[in-house]
Amino acid sequence: METERYKFFSHNECEFFPCHPGADETRFNCLFCYCPLYALGEDCGGNFVYHDNGIKDCTNCLIPHSPGGFDYIMERFGMIKDLAMKKSE
């Protein structure tokens, strides 16, 4: 019995599927459609570029959409939590 199905979801009927060029459609994970690591900026560990206007472009990053993407993101969840915590001054 497979017990980790919650780590993968593929929405191949989505009008944007797959949203990254060159991605393997048979293994593309849509669970993190919007990557929670985006907020980590340069510390996300992904394949991204910053445009001149300061916008982070993750088009070439497949980490959240890869078979190991769920575990990769969960390993960094503490960093995301730290960003979201209210700081006491």
SEFIZA-3560 file (N, C-alpha, C; in Angstrom, 3 decimals):
REM SEFIZA-3560
<numar><xx>0.838</xx><yy>-1.190</yy><zz>0.000</zz><atom>N</atom></numar>
<numar><xx>0.000</xx><yy>0.000</yy><zz>0.000</zz><atom>CA</atom></numar>
<numar><xx>0.879</xx><yy>1.247</yy><zz>0.000</zz><atom>C</atom></numar>
<numar><xx>0.622</xx><yy>2.147</yy><zz>-0.909</zz><atom>N</atom></numar>
<numar><xx>1.357</xx><yy>3.411</yy><zz>-0.973</zz><atom>CA</atom></numar>
<numar><xx>0.805</xx><yy>4.362</yy><zz>0.082</zz><atom>C</atom></numar>
<numar><xx>1.703</xx><yy>4.932</yy><zz>0.888</zz><atom>N</atom></numar>
<numar><xx>1.245</xx><yy>5.787</yy><zz>1.984</zz><atom>CA</atom></numar>
<numar><xx>1.682</xx><yy>7.237</yy><zz>1.845</zz><atom>C</atom></numar>
<numar><xx>2.260</xx><yy>7.592</yy><zz>0.735</zz><atom>N</atom></numar>
<numar><xx>2.750</xx><yy>8.972</yy><zz>0.576</zz><atom>CA</atom></numar>
<numar><xx>2.132</xx><yy>9.665</yy><zz>-0.632</zz><atom>C</atom></numar>
<numar><xx>0.918</xx><yy>9.339</yy><zz>-0.954</zz><atom>N</atom></numar>
<numar><xx>0.260</xx><yy>9.977</yy><zz>-2.100</zz><atom>CA</atom></numar>
<numar><xx>0.031</xx><yy>11.464</yy><zz>-1.877</zz><atom>C</atom></numar>
<numar><xx>-0.039</xx><yy>11.896</yy><zz>-0.636</zz><atom>N</atom></numar>
<numar><xx>-0.254</xx><yy>13.311</yy><zz>-0.332</zz><atom>CA</atom></numar>
<numar><xx>0.890</xx><yy>14.194</yy><zz>-0.830</zz><atom>C</atom></numar>
<numar><xx>2.009</xx><yy>13.599</yy><zz>-1.182</zz><atom>N</atom></numar>
<numar><xx>3.171</xx><yy>14.359</yy><zz>-1.643</zz><atom>CA</atom></numar>
<numar><xx>3.128</xx><yy>14.674</yy><zz>-3.134</zz><atom>C</atom></numar>
<numar><xx>2.140</xx><yy>14.150</yy><zz>-3.831</zz><atom>N</atom></numar>
<numar><xx>2.109</xx><yy>14.330</yy><zz>-5.285</zz><atom>CA</atom></numar>
<numar><xx>0.676</xx><yy>14.555</yy><zz>-5.778</zz><atom>C</atom></numar>
<numar><xx>0.540</xx><yy>15.549</yy><zz>-6.644</zz><atom>N</atom></numar>
<numar><xx>-0.734</xx><yy>15.835</yy><zz>-7.306</zz><atom>CA</atom></numar>
<numar><xx>-0.423</xx><yy>16.385</yy><zz>-8.687</zz><atom>C</atom></numar>
<numar><xx>-1.009</xx><yy>15.820</yy><zz>-9.700</zz><atom>N</atom></numar>
<numar><xx>-0.800</xx><yy>16.294</yy><zz>-11.063</zz><atom>CA</atom></numar>
<numar><xx>-2.138</xx><yy>16.727</yy><zz>-11.651</zz><atom>C</atom></numar>
<numar><xx>-2.214</xx><yy>17.987</yy><zz>-11.992</zz><atom>N</atom></numar>
<numar><xx>-3.453</xx><yy>18.544</yy><zz>-12.555</zz><atom>CA</atom></numar>
<numar><xx>-3.252</xx><yy>18.755</yy><zz>-14.055</zz><atom>C</atom></numar>
<numar><xx>-3.206</xx><yy>17.634</yy><zz>-14.771</zz><atom>N</atom></numar>
<numar><xx>-2.875</xx><yy>17.726</yy><zz>-16.200</zz><atom>CA</atom></numar>
<numar><xx>-3.993</xx><yy>18.304</yy><zz>-17.056</zz><atom>C</atom></numar>
<numar><xx>-5.136</xx><yy>18.621</yy><zz>-16.464</zz><atom>N</atom></numar>
<numar><xx>-6.195</xx><yy>19.304</yy><zz>-17.215</zz><atom>CA</atom></numar>
<numar><xx>-6.126</xx><yy>20.827</yy><zz>-17.041</zz><atom>C</atom></numar>
<numar><xx>-5.196</xx><yy>21.288</yy><zz>-16.243</zz><atom>N</atom></numar>
<numar><xx>-5.000</xx><yy>22.727</yy><zz>-16.042</zz><atom>CA</atom></numar>
<numar><xx>-4.571</xx><yy>23.369</yy><zz>-17.364</zz><atom>C</atom></numar>
<numar><xx>-5.113</xx><yy>24.522</yy><zz>-17.652</zz><atom>N</atom></numar>
<numar><xx>-4.769</xx><yy>25.200</yy><zz>-18.915</zz><atom>CA</atom></numar>
<numar><xx>-3.310</xx><yy>25.635</yy><zz>-18.990</zz><atom>C</atom></numar>
<numar><xx>-2.589</xx><yy>25.615</yy><zz>-17.868</zz><atom>N</atom></numar>
<numar><xx>-1.180</xx><yy>26.014</yy><zz>-17.857</zz><atom>CA</atom></numar>
<numar><xx>-0.239</xx><yy>24.808</yy><zz>-17.753</zz><atom>C</atom></numar>
<numar><xx>-0.781</xx><yy>23.611</yy><zz>-17.712</zz><atom>N</atom></numar>
<numar><xx>0.025</xx><yy>22.400</yy><zz>-17.509</zz><atom>CA</atom></numar>
<numar><xx>0.822</xx><yy>22.029</yy><zz>-18.733</zz><atom>C</atom></numar>
<numar><xx>2.092</xx><yy>21.721</yy><zz>-18.586</zz><atom>N</atom></numar>
<numar><xx>2.932</xx><yy>22.049</yy><zz>-17.438</zz><atom>CA</atom></numar>
<numar><xx>3.380</xx><yy>23.491</yy><zz>-17.541</zz><atom>C</atom></numar>
<numar><xx>3.491</xx><yy>24.141</yy><zz>-16.439</zz><atom>N</atom></numar>
<numar><xx>3.776</xx><yy>25.581</yy><zz>-16.431</zz><atom>CA</atom></numar>
<numar><xx>5.263</xx><yy>25.903</yy><zz>-16.583</zz><atom>C</atom></numar>
<numar><xx>6.108</xx><yy>24.905</yy><zz>-16.639</zz><atom>N</atom></numar>
<numar><xx>7.537</xx><yy>25.114</yy><zz>-16.843</zz><atom>CA</atom></numar>
<numar><xx>7.953</xx><yy>24.427</yy><zz>-18.137</zz><atom>C</atom></numar>
<numar><xx>8.588</xx><yy>25.155</yy><zz>-19.041</zz><atom>N</atom></numar>
<numar><xx>8.978</xx><yy>24.568</yy><zz>-20.328</zz><atom>CA</atom></numar>
<numar><xx>9.977</xx><yy>23.424</yy><zz>-20.127</zz><atom>C</atom></numar>
<numar><xx>9.780</xx><yy>22.366</yy><zz>-20.892</zz><atom>N</atom></numar>
<numar><xx>10.703</xx><yy>21.241</yy><zz>-20.857</zz><atom>CA</atom></numar>
<numar><xx>10.472</xx><yy>20.263</yy><zz>-19.720</zz><atom>C</atom></numar>
<numar><xx>9.459</xx><yy>20.485</yy><zz>-18.907</zz><atom>N</atom></numar>
<numar><xx>9.190</xx><yy>19.598</yy><zz>-17.778</zz><atom>CA</atom></numar>
<numar><xx>8.633</xx><yy>18.265</yy><zz>-18.255</zz><atom>C</atom></numar>
<numar><xx>8.960</xx><yy>17.214</yy><zz>-17.536</zz><atom>N</atom></numar>
<numar><xx>8.428</xx><yy>15.883</yy><zz>-17.819</zz><atom>CA</atom></numar>
<numar><xx>6.981</xx><yy>15.825</yy><zz>-17.324</zz><atom>C</atom></numar>
<numar><xx>6.043</xx><yy>15.814</yy><zz>-18.226</zz><atom>N</atom></numar>
<numar><xx>4.626</xx><yy>15.857</yy><zz>-17.870</zz><atom>CA</atom></numar>
<numar><xx>4.175</xx><yy>14.642</yy><zz>-17.072</zz><atom>C</atom></numar>
<numar><xx>4.858</xx><yy>13.532</yy><zz>-17.215</zz><atom>N</atom></numar>
<numar><xx>4.452</xx><yy>12.320</yy><zz>-16.500</zz><atom>CA</atom></numar>
<numar><xx>4.879</xx><yy>12.334</yy><zz>-15.038</zz><atom>C</atom></numar>
<numar><xx>5.804</xx><yy>13.219</yy><zz>-14.679</zz><atom>N</atom></numar>
<numar><xx>6.307</xx><yy>13.286</yy><zz>-13.307</zz><atom>CA</atom></numar>
<numar><xx>6.133</xx><yy>14.669</yy><zz>-12.690</zz><atom>C</atom></numar>
<numar><xx>5.360</xx><yy>15.528</yy><zz>-13.326</zz><atom>N</atom></numar>
<numar><xx>5.224</xx><yy>16.917</yy><zz>-12.901</zz><atom>CA</atom></numar>
<numar><xx>4.250</xx><yy>17.025</yy><zz>-11.724</zz><atom>C</atom></numar>
<numar><xx>4.733</xx><yy>17.526</yy><zz>-10.599</zz><atom>N</atom></numar>
<numar><xx>3.944</xx><yy>17.646</yy><zz>-9.376</zz><atom>CA</atom></numar>
<numar><xx>3.386</xx><yy>19.067</yy><zz>-9.261</zz><atom>C</atom></numar>
<numar><xx>2.074</xx><yy>19.171</yy><zz>-9.195</zz><atom>N</atom></numar>
<numar><xx>1.400</xx><yy>20.469</yy><zz>-9.094</zz><atom>CA</atom></numar>
<numar><xx>1.051</xx><yy>20.837</yy><zz>-7.648</zz><atom>C</atom></numar>
<numar><xx>1.443</xx><yy>20.009</yy><zz>-6.680</zz><atom>N</atom></numar>
<numar><xx>1.068</xx><yy>20.243</yy><zz>-5.296</zz><atom>CA</atom></numar>
<numar><xx>1.451</xx><yy>21.648</yy><zz>-4.834</zz><atom>C</atom></numar>
<numar><xx>2.648</xx><yy>22.079</yy><zz>-5.164</zz><atom>N</atom></numar>
<numar><xx>3.094</xx><yy>23.434</yy><zz>-4.822</zz><atom>CA</atom></numar>
<numar><xx>3.053</xx><yy>24.289</yy><zz>-6.081</zz><atom>C</atom></numar>
<numar><xx>1.854</xx><yy>24.552</yy><zz>-6.544</zz><atom>N</atom></numar>
<numar><xx>1.667</xx><yy>25.355</yy><zz>-7.752</zz><atom>CA</atom></numar>
<numar><xx>2.371</xx><yy>26.707</yy><zz>-7.588</zz><atom>C</atom></numar>
<numar><xx>2.198</xx><yy>27.304</yy><zz>-6.433</zz><atom>N</atom></numar>
<numar><xx>2.937</xx><yy>28.514</yy><zz>-6.078</zz><atom>CA</atom></numar>
<numar><xx>3.944</xx><yy>28.107</yy><zz>-5.021</zz><atom>C</atom></numar>
<numar><xx>5.188</xx><yy>28.219</yy><zz>-5.325</zz><atom>N</atom></numar>
<numar><xx>6.244</xx><yy>27.690</yy><zz>-4.465</zz><atom>CA</atom></numar>
<numar><xx>6.355</xx><yy>28.466</yy><zz>-3.152</zz><atom>C</atom></numar>
<numar><xx>6.264</xx><yy>27.777</yy><zz>-2.020</zz><atom>N</atom></numar>
<numar><xx>6.414</xx><yy>28.455</yy><zz>-0.734</zz><atom>CA</atom></numar>
<numar><xx>7.836</xx><yy>28.949</yy><zz>-0.488</zz><atom>C</atom></numar>
<numar><xx>8.792</xx><yy>28.477</yy><zz>-1.270</zz><atom>N</atom></numar>
<numar><xx>10.182</xx><yy>28.908</yy><zz>-1.094</zz><atom>CA</atom></numar>
<numar><xx>10.468</xx><yy>30.251</yy><zz>-1.760</zz><atom>C</atom></numar>
<numar><xx>9.541</xx><yy>30.746</yy><zz>-2.556</zz><atom>N</atom></numar>
<numar><xx>9.730</xx><yy>32.024</yy><zz>-3.242</zz><atom>CA</atom></numar>
<numar><xx>10.114</xx><yy>33.120</yy><zz>-2.255</zz><atom>C</atom></numar>
<numar><xx>9.467</xx><yy>33.118</yy><zz>-1.105</zz><atom>N</atom></numar>
<numar><xx>9.692</xx><yy>34.159</yy><zz>-0.101</zz><atom>CA</atom></numar>
<numar><xx>11.093</xx><yy>34.114</yy><zz>0.503</zz><atom>C</atom></numar>
<numar><xx>11.802</xx><yy>33.025</yy><zz>0.322</zz><atom>N</atom></numar>
<numar><xx>13.160</xx><yy>32.923</yy><zz>0.871</zz><atom>CA</atom></numar>
<numar><xx>14.182</xx><yy>33.662</yy><zz>0.014</zz><atom>C</atom></numar>
<numar><xx>13.761</xx><yy>34.198</yy><zz>-1.102</zz><atom>N</atom></numar>
<numar><xx>14.677</xx><yy>34.950</yy><zz>-1.964</zz><atom>CA</atom></numar>
<numar><xx>15.826</xx><yy>34.086</yy><zz>-2.432</zz><atom>C</atom></numar>
<numar><xx>17.033</xx><yy>34.581</yy><zz>-2.267</zz><atom>N</atom></numar>
<numar><xx>18.223</xx><yy>33.871</yy><zz>-2.733</zz><atom>CA</atom></numar>
<numar><xx>18.504</xx><yy>32.593</yy><zz>-1.949</zz><atom>C</atom></numar>
<numar><xx>17.876</xx><yy>32.418</yy><zz>-0.806</zz><atom>N</atom></numar>
<numar><xx>18.118</xx><yy>31.246</yy><zz>0.031</zz><atom>CA</atom></numar>
<numar><xx>17.222</xx><yy>30.055</yy><zz>-0.301</zz><atom>C</atom></numar>
<numar><xx>16.407</xx><yy>30.151</yy><zz>-1.343</zz><atom>N</atom></numar>
<numar><xx>15.486</xx><yy>29.059</yy><zz>-1.672</zz><atom>CA</atom></numar>
<numar><xx>16.212</xx><yy>27.828</yy><zz>-2.186</zz><atom>C</atom></numar>
<numar><xx>17.350</xx><yy>28.041</yy><zz>-2.842</zz><atom>N</atom></numar>
<numar><xx>18.117</xx><yy>26.918</yy><zz>-3.378</zz><atom>CA</atom></numar>
<numar><xx>17.723</xx><yy>26.507</yy><zz>-4.778</zz><atom>C</atom></numar>
<numar><xx>16.804</xx><yy>27.214</yy><zz>-5.375</zz><atom>N</atom></numar>
<numar><xx>16.323</xx><yy>26.855</yy><zz>-6.709</zz><atom>CA</atom></numar>
<numar><xx>17.083</xx><yy>27.531</yy><zz>-7.833</zz><atom>C</atom></numar>
<numar><xx>16.690</xx><yy>27.201</yy><zz>-9.039</zz><atom>N</atom></numar>
<numar><xx>17.290</xx><yy>27.754</yy><zz>-10.253</zz><atom>CA</atom></numar>
<numar><xx>16.441</xx><yy>28.940</yy><zz>-10.701</zz><atom>C</atom></numar>
<numar><xx>16.806</xx><yy>30.123</yy><zz>-10.249</zz><atom>N</atom></numar>
<numar><xx>16.017</xx><yy>31.327</yy><zz>-10.507</zz><atom>CA</atom></numar>
<numar><xx>16.926</xx><yy>32.442</yy><zz>-11.004</zz><atom>C</atom></numar>
<numar><xx>16.314</xx><yy>33.510</yy><zz>-11.498</zz><atom>N</atom></numar>
<numar><xx>17.032</xx><yy>34.736</yy><zz>-11.856</zz><atom>CA</atom></numar>
<numar><xx>16.203</xx><yy>35.907</yy><zz>-11.346</zz><atom>C</atom></numar>
<numar><xx>16.868</xx><yy>37.001</yy><zz>-11.089</zz><atom>N</atom></numar>
<numar><xx>16.170</xx><yy>38.244</yy><zz>-10.773</zz><atom>CA</atom></numar>
<numar><xx>16.209</xx><yy>39.130</yy><zz>-12.006</zz><atom>C</atom></numar>
<numar><xx>15.070</xx><yy>39.681</yy><zz>-12.356</zz><atom>N</atom></numar>
<numar><xx>15.004</xx><yy>40.632</yy><zz>-13.467</zz><atom>CA</atom></numar>
<numar><xx>15.421</xx><yy>42.013</yy><zz>-12.972</zz><atom>C</atom></numar>
<numar><xx>15.690</xx><yy>42.906</yy><zz>-13.894</zz><atom>N</atom></numar>
<numar><xx>16.115</xx><yy>44.269</yy><zz>-13.544</zz><atom>CA</atom></numar>
<numar><xx>15.111</xx><yy>44.979</yy><zz>-12.646</zz><atom>C</atom></numar>
<numar><xx>13.842</xx><yy>44.600</yy><zz>-12.733</zz><atom>N</atom></numar>
<numar><xx>12.815</xx><yy>45.239</yy><zz>-11.906</zz><atom>CA</atom></numar>
<numar><xx>12.714</xx><yy>44.619</yy><zz>-10.507</zz><atom>C</atom></numar>
<numar><xx>13.599</xx><yy>43.654</yy><zz>-10.200</zz><atom>N</atom></numar>
<numar><xx>13.627</xx><yy>43.042</yy><zz>-8.877</zz><atom>CA</atom></numar>
<numar><xx>12.741</xx><yy>41.822</yy><zz>-8.710</zz><atom>C</atom></numar>
<numar><xx>12.015</xx><yy>41.454</yy><zz>-9.756</zz><atom>N</atom></numar>
<numar><xx>11.117</xx><yy>40.299</yy><zz>-9.686</zz><atom>CA</atom></numar>
<numar><xx>11.923</xx><yy>39.016</yy><zz>-9.856</zz><atom>C</atom></numar>
<numar><xx>11.654</xx><yy>38.070</yy><zz>-8.975</zz><atom>N</atom></numar>
<numar><xx>12.308</xx><yy>36.769</yy><zz>-9.018</zz><atom>CA</atom></numar>
<numar><xx>11.564</xx><yy>35.887</yy><zz>-10.022</zz><atom>C</atom></numar>
<numar><xx>12.293</xx><yy>35.336</yy><zz>-10.977</zz><atom>N</atom></numar>
<numar><xx>11.716</xx><yy>34.497</yy><zz>-12.033</zz><atom>CA</atom></numar>
<numar><xx>12.170</xx><yy>33.048</yy><zz>-11.822</zz><atom>C</atom></numar>
<numar><xx>11.220</xx><yy>32.185</yy><zz>-11.509</zz><atom>N</atom></numar>
<numar><xx>11.506</xx><yy>30.787</yy><zz>-11.203</zz><atom>CA</atom></numar>
<numar><xx>11.136</xx><yy>29.853</yy><zz>-12.352</zz><atom>C</atom></numar>
<numar><xx>11.020</xx><yy>30.389</yy><zz>-13.547</zz><atom>N</atom></numar>
<numar><xx>10.619</xx><yy>29.604</yy><zz>-14.702</zz><atom>CA</atom></numar>
<numar><xx>11.493</xx><yy>28.369</yy><zz>-14.896</zz><atom>C</atom></numar>
<numar><xx>12.783</xx><yy>28.480</yy><zz>-14.644</zz><atom>N</atom></numar>
<numar><xx>13.711</xx><yy>27.370</yy><zz>-14.872</zz><atom>CA</atom></numar>
<numar><xx>13.888</xx><yy>26.458</yy><zz>-13.662</zz><atom>C</atom></numar>
<numar><xx>13.096</xx><yy>26.649</yy><zz>-12.637</zz><atom>N</atom></numar>
<numar><xx>13.212</xx><yy>25.832</yy><zz>-11.430</zz><atom>CA</atom></numar>
<numar><xx>12.109</xx><yy>24.780</yy><zz>-11.391</zz><atom>C</atom></numar>
<numar><xx>12.506</xx><yy>23.546</yy><zz>-11.212</zz><atom>N</atom></numar>
<numar><xx>11.543</xx><yy>22.453</yy><zz>-11.124</zz><atom>CA</atom></numar>
<numar><xx>11.551</xx><yy>21.775</yy><zz>-9.754</zz><atom>C</atom></numar>
<numar><xx>12.240</xx><yy>22.334</yy><zz>-8.778</zz><atom>N</atom></numar>
<numar><xx>12.324</xx><yy>21.695</yy><zz>-7.466</zz><atom>CA</atom></numar>
<numar><xx>10.952</xx><yy>21.364</yy><zz>-6.887</zz><atom>C</atom></numar>
<numar><xx>10.018</xx><yy>22.312</yy><zz>-6.775</zz><atom>N</atom></numar>
<numar><xx>8.740</xx><yy>21.954</yy><zz>-6.157</zz><atom>CA</atom></numar>
<numar><xx>7.908</xx><yy>20.996</yy><zz>-7.006</zz><atom>C</atom></numar>
<numar><xx>8.251</xx><yy>20.841</yy><zz>-8.260</zz><atom>N</atom></numar>
<numar><xx>7.487</xx><yy>20.005</yy><zz>-9.177</zz><atom>CA</atom></numar>
<numar><xx>8.138</xx><yy>18.650</yy><zz>-9.427</zz><atom>C</atom></numar>
<numar><xx>9.263</xx><yy>18.390</yy><zz>-8.774</zz><atom>N</atom></numar>
<numar><xx>10.001</xx><yy>17.146</yy><zz>-8.969</zz><atom>CA</atom></numar>
<numar><xx>9.571</xx><yy>16.090</yy><zz>-7.951</zz><atom>C</atom></numar>
<numar><xx>9.920</xx><yy>14.819</yy><zz>-8.197</zz><atom>N</atom></numar>
<numar><xx>9.535</xx><yy>13.768</yy><zz>-7.253</zz><atom>CA</atom></numar>
<numar><xx>10.001</xx><yy>14.018</yy><zz>-5.819</zz><atom>C</atom></numar>
<numar><xx>11.151</xx><yy>14.620</yy><zz>-5.599</zz><atom>N</atom></numar>
<numar><xx>11.643</xx><yy>14.894</yy><zz>-4.249</zz><atom>CA</atom></numar>
<numar><xx>11.307</xx><yy>16.289</yy><zz>-3.748</zz><atom>C</atom></numar>
<numar><xx>10.504</xx><yy>17.007</yy><zz>-4.506</zz><atom>N</atom></numar>
<numar><xx>10.207</xx><yy>18.395</yy><zz>-4.172</zz><atom>CA</atom></numar>
<numar><xx>9.494</xx><yy>18.593</yy><zz>-2.850</zz><atom>C</atom></numar>
<numar><xx>8.564</xx><yy>17.717</yy><zz>-2.511</zz><atom>N</atom></numar>
<numar><xx>7.834</xx><yy>17.844</yy><zz>-1.250</zz><atom>CA</atom></numar>
<numar><xx>8.805</xx><yy>17.799</yy><zz>-0.069</zz><atom>C</atom></numar>
<numar><xx>9.681</xx><yy>16.807</yy><zz>-0.064</zz><atom>N</atom></numar>
<numar><xx>10.644</xx><yy>16.666</yy><zz>1.039</zz><atom>CA</atom></numar>
<numar><xx>11.611</xx><yy>17.847</yy><zz>1.085</zz><atom>C</atom></numar>
<numar><xx>12.047</xx><yy>18.319</yy><zz>-0.087</zz><atom>N</atom></numar>
<numar><xx>12.941</xx><yy>19.474</yy><zz>-0.154</zz><atom>CA</atom></numar>
<numar><xx>12.298</xx><yy>20.695</yy><zz>0.506</zz><atom>C</atom></numar>
<numar><xx>11.045</xx><yy>20.940</yy><zz>0.200</zz><atom>N</atom></numar>
<numar><xx>10.334</xx><yy>22.091</yy><zz>0.762</zz><atom>CA</atom></numar>
<numar><xx>10.109</xx><yy>21.909</yy><zz>2.260</zz><atom>C</atom></numar>
<numar><xx>9.731</xx><yy>20.723</yy><zz>2.675</zz><atom>N</atom></numar>
<numar><xx>9.496</xx><yy>20.484</yy><zz>4.102</zz><atom>CA</atom></numar>
<numar><xx>10.772</xx><yy>20.643</yy><zz>4.921</zz><atom>C</atom></numar>
<numar><xx>11.924</xx><yy>20.310</yy><zz>4.342</zz><atom>N</atom></numar>
<numar><xx>13.210</xx><yy>20.498</yy><zz>5.026</zz><atom>CA</atom></numar>
<numar><xx>13.501</xx><yy>21.980</yy><zz>5.272</zz><atom>C</atom></numar>
<numar><xx>12.940</xx><yy>22.848</yy><zz>4.475</zz><atom>N</atom></numar>
<numar><xx>13.172</xx><yy>24.293</yy><zz>4.589</zz><atom>CA</atom></numar>
<numar><xx>11.999</xx><yy>25.035</yy><zz>5.217</zz><atom>C</atom></numar>
<numar><xx>11.009</xx><yy>24.295</yy><zz>5.679</zz><atom>N</atom></numar>
<numar><xx>9.824</xx><yy>24.933</yy><zz>6.228</zz><atom>CA</atom></numar>
<numar><xx>10.135</xx><yy>25.806</yy><zz>7.433</zz><atom>C</atom></numar>
<numar><xx>11.137</xx><yy>25.430</yy><zz>8.219</zz><atom>N</atom></numar>
<numar><xx>11.541</xx><yy>26.251</yy><zz>9.364</zz><atom>CA</atom></numar>
<numar><xx>11.969</xx><yy>27.642</yy><zz>8.941</zz><atom>C</atom></numar>
<numar><xx>12.634</xx><yy>27.754</yy><zz>7.810</zz><atom>N</atom></numar>
<numar><xx>13.048</xx><yy>29.060</yy><zz>7.292</zz><atom>CA</atom></numar>
<numar><xx>11.830</xx><yy>29.896</yy><zz>6.906</zz><atom>C</atom></numar>
<numar><xx>10.830</xx><yy>29.243</yy><zz>6.314</zz><atom>N</atom></numar>
<numar><xx>9.597</xx><yy>29.944</yy><zz>5.942</zz><atom>CA</atom></numar>
<numar><xx>8.861</xx><yy>30.406</yy><zz>7.197</zz><atom>C</atom></numar>
<numar><xx>8.792</xx><yy>29.526</yy><zz>8.191</zz><atom>N</atom></numar>
<numar><xx>8.137</xx><yy>29.850</yy><zz>9.457</zz><atom>CA</atom></numar>
<numar><xx>8.810</xx><yy>31.054</yy><zz>10.103</zz><atom>C</atom></numar>
<numar><xx>10.131</xx><yy>31.078</yy><zz>10.094</zz><atom>N</atom></numar>
<numar><xx>10.873</xx><yy>32.188</yy><zz>10.694</zz><atom>CA</atom></numar>
<numar><xx>10.536</xx><yy>33.512</yy><zz>10.009</zz><atom>C</atom></numar>
<numar><xx>10.352</xx><yy>33.491</yy><zz>8.698</zz><atom>N</atom></numar>
<numar><xx>9.974</xx><yy>34.713</yy><zz>7.971</zz><atom>CA</atom></numar>
<numar><xx>8.591</xx><yy>35.201</yy><zz>8.387</zz><atom>C</atom></numar>
<numar><xx>7.707</xx><yy>34.263</yy><zz>8.653</zz><atom>N</atom></numar>
<numar><xx>6.324</xx><yy>34.612</yy><zz>8.952</zz><atom>CA</atom></numar>
<numar><xx>6.088</xx><yy>34.995</yy><zz>10.408</zz><atom>C</atom></numar>
<numar><xx>7.010</xx><yy>34.652</yy><zz>11.293</zz><atom>N</atom></numar>
<numar><xx>6.826</xx><yy>34.936</yy><zz>12.715</zz><atom>CA</atom></numar>
<numar><xx>6.883</xx><yy>36.429</yy><zz>13.003</zz><atom>C</atom></numar>
<numar><xx>6.033</xx><yy>36.866</yy><zz>13.881</zz><atom>N</atom></numar>
<numar><xx>6.044</xx><yy>38.257</yy><zz>14.319</zz><atom>CA</atom></numar>
<numar><xx>7.262</xx><yy>38.481</yy><zz>15.204</zz><atom>C</atom></numar>
<numar><xx>8.007</xx><yy>39.484</yy><zz>14.889</zz><atom>N</atom></numar>
<numar><xx>9.218</xx><yy>39.813</yy><zz>15.662</zz><atom>CA</atom></numar>
<numar><xx>8.888</xx><yy>40.772</yy><zz>16.779</zz><atom>C</atom></numar>
<numar><xx>9.328</xx><yy>40.463</yy><zz>17.973</zz><atom>N</atom></numar>
<numar><xx>9.132</xx><yy>41.358</yy><zz>19.123</zz><atom>CA</atom></numar>
<numar><xx>10.305</xx><yy>42.323</yy><zz>19.213</zz><atom>C</atom></numar>
<numar><xx>10.016</xx><yy>43.581</yy><zz>19.327</zz><atom>N</atom></numar>
<numar><xx>11.081</xx><yy>44.581</yy><zz>19.447</zz><atom>CA</atom></numar>
<numar><xx>11.111</xx><yy>45.130</yy><zz>20.856</zz><atom>C</atom></numar>
//
